[in-house]
Amino acid sequence: MSALARGVVLEREEQGIERSRIVQSARAGLVPWKRADAWQRSRARLIASGERPEIVLLMEHYAVYTQGRRGGREHVLQPLKAPIVDTDRGGDLTFHGPGQLVIWPLLRLRERGIGIARYVRALEETAIRTASVFGVDAERATGRPGVWIGTGKLASVGIRLQSGVSRHGMAINCDVDLSWFDSIRACGIADSTATSLSAESGGLITVAECATVLEACFSDVFGLRLSPVRELEMVQ
């Protein structure tokens, strides 16, 4: 169990909080961003009310640019070849598309005794450990959210906590076409570029390969056991 997971357990015991370490998980495949967003909003409300269990969702999106609450359109550098949508997550402008693995953990963070800062660090740690399995050395950068390799951003983090339940999460570049990032100032950082596991390792690392490793790293960092859901109904 990781240091973060042990700390969460101790906090939970001190506060008299006890939640199952078994959490549902699902791989949704390639999903339009708006459909996924509508689903997560509905599911998060049901989780908050206790009507549905927590779940960790892994997926890819069709090409789309998403704008977080902090930023504006000033970070669009040239006409975009994919739609741009506003979101209620933290962070700035970024791209999602095939070849990028997106993880949205919908967890009762407040009841689990996990604060926002600790949660973000845990997501970053998950990406760092995942990259390490593939022989890629990634790290945090002071003052810059996400996970980096020099000035190349490997993984982006953007979350929202509502009614004690986390939404959105993290995206890690596996074998995504990095040219999609050329049209934006990703995350509003002027000297940043985008990179991927495939670009850094020199070999092809697919979303499916990354998903298996990331699930294991996520489980270890958070001290949770993921229980796969075979069929996930996701409607608009």
N, C-alpha and C positions, 0 to 999 in steps of 0.2 A: 504494500500500500504506500502511495506517495506521501510526502510530508504534508501536502495540501489536504489529501484525503484524511490523514490522521488528525490534522488540525480541525477539520470539519466535524469529525466524529467527537472530538473532545468538546467543541463548542456545543454540539447537539446534546451531549450528555449533561453539560453544565446547565443548559437551558431547559432540560427536560423534554427535548424534542426527539422523537424517534420516527424515522421514515424508512420505508423499505429501500434496500440497496439495489433492488431489481427494478429496472426501468425499461419500458418498451422501446424498441427501435424499428425503423423501417427504411428501406431503400426505395425511393419513389421513381428512380430513373430520370428521364429527361422531361421536365415539367415547366410550362410557362410560368414566369415569375408571378404574375397577377393571380393565377389560380392557386399557387402555393401560398401566397400572402393571405388570400381570403380564407384558405383552409386553416392556416396557423392562427389567425385572429379568432376564428370560431372555436378551434380546439383549445386555445389558451383560456378562453372564457369558461369552457367546460372543465378544464383542469382547475382553475381558480375556485370554481363552485363545488369541486369534488365529484363531478359527474363522470369524468373520464380520467384515466391514468396519465401520468407524465410520459413523454415520448421524445426520442431523439431521432430526427429525420435527416437522412442523407439523400442528396439529389444533385442533378445538374439542371441548368436553365437554358432555354433558348436565348440567343444573344439579346442582351438588354443592359442598359446603363441605369443604375439606381443612385438616387441622390438622398443622402442622409439629412437630418434636421439641421446640421451645422452649416452646410454649404449653400452655394448658389450656382447659377449657370456660368459664372465667370471662369470656371475651371474646364469648360468645354472649349477646346482649342480649334476645332474645325468641324464642319458638318458631320453629323453622326450617321452611320449606316445601320443603326439599330435604334429602337425607341428608348426614350429616357422617362423614368417614372420617379415620382417623389415618394419617399418612405418615411416612416416614423422611427426608424432606428437612429442610433447615434452615428457619428462619423460623417464623411463627406461623399464625394462622387467616386463611383467605382464601376467596374464592368463585371458582368456574369455571362458565362456562355459555356458551350460544350467543351469538355476538357478541363473544366474547373469543378472541384468537388465542394459542395456547399453543405454545411452541417448546421441545423437549427435545433438546439436542445430546448425543449419546452419543459422546464423544471420549476418546481416550487422552491425557488432559491431562498426566499425568506424563511420558510418552514425548515429548510435544510441548514439554515445558519450560514449561508454563503453570501458575503457582501459583494457588491458590484466589482470593486477593484480586484478582489480575490478571484472572482469568476472570470474576468477578462484575462488575468494572468494564467489561469488554468487552461483557458482556450488556447492562449499563445503557447503554453507549455505542451499542449497536445500536438500542435503543429510542429514544434521544434523536435519533439520525440519522433513524430512520424517521418519528418525529413531525415533524421539521423538513421532510421532503419534503412533508408535508401542510399545511405552514404553521403548525404548532403548536410553540411554544417550551417544551420540557420540560427538566428538569435534575435533578441529584442534590441531595439535601438532607443536610446534615451530621448524622450519627447516625441517619439513617433509610434503610434499604435500599430499593432500587427507584428508580423514576423518577417525578418529581413535577411538578405545575404548581401552585404555591402550596401549599396544604394538601390538594390533590386528588391522589390517587395514580393515575397512569396505567398503570404497569407494576410488577408484583411479581416478585421474584427469590427462588427457593428451590432449593438444589442439594444434592446428595450426591455425594461422591467415594468410590468403592469399588473396590479393586484397581486404582487408577489411572485408572478410567473414570468420567466424569461422568454423572450421572443427573438427572432433573427439569430445571429450567431457568427459563424466564421466561414470564409471561403479560402481554399488552398488551390493554387494553380498546379495542375498535374501535367497535362499535355495540351493546354489551351493555346490557341493562336494568339501570341502576344501582340500582334499588330493591332488588335482591337483597342489596346491601351494607348496607342499613339495619338488618338483624337482627344484625349482628356489629360488633365493634370490630376492623376489618381490621388485621391485622399487630400487634394489641395496642397500637395508637397511639390515644390518647383523642381527640385533636383532628383526626384525619384524616378525609377523605371520599374517595369514589371519583369518578373522572372518566374520560372516554373521548375518543378522537380525534374522534368525531362531535360530542360535546358541546362540545368546545373549538374545533372548526373551524366549527361552525354548519351543516355539511352531512353527508350520510350517507357514512361511510367503512366499507366492508364488510370482513369478514375476508379475502375473496379479494383485494381491492385491497391491503390491508395486507400480506398474505403475500408478494406479489410484491416489494414495496418492502423488506420486512424481510429477505428472502433476499439481496437485493443488498447491503444494509447489513451483514448478518452476514458475508457473504463478504469485503467490504472490510475490516471491523474485524479479522477473524481471519486474513486473508490466505489464505483457502481458496476453492476452486471447488466449488460444489455440483453433483453429478451426479444428476439426478432418477431415482428408481426408479418405474417405471410401475405396478407392482402390488406392494402390500405386504400380506402375509398376517399378520393380527393376530387371534390366537385366544386365548380365555381359558384 
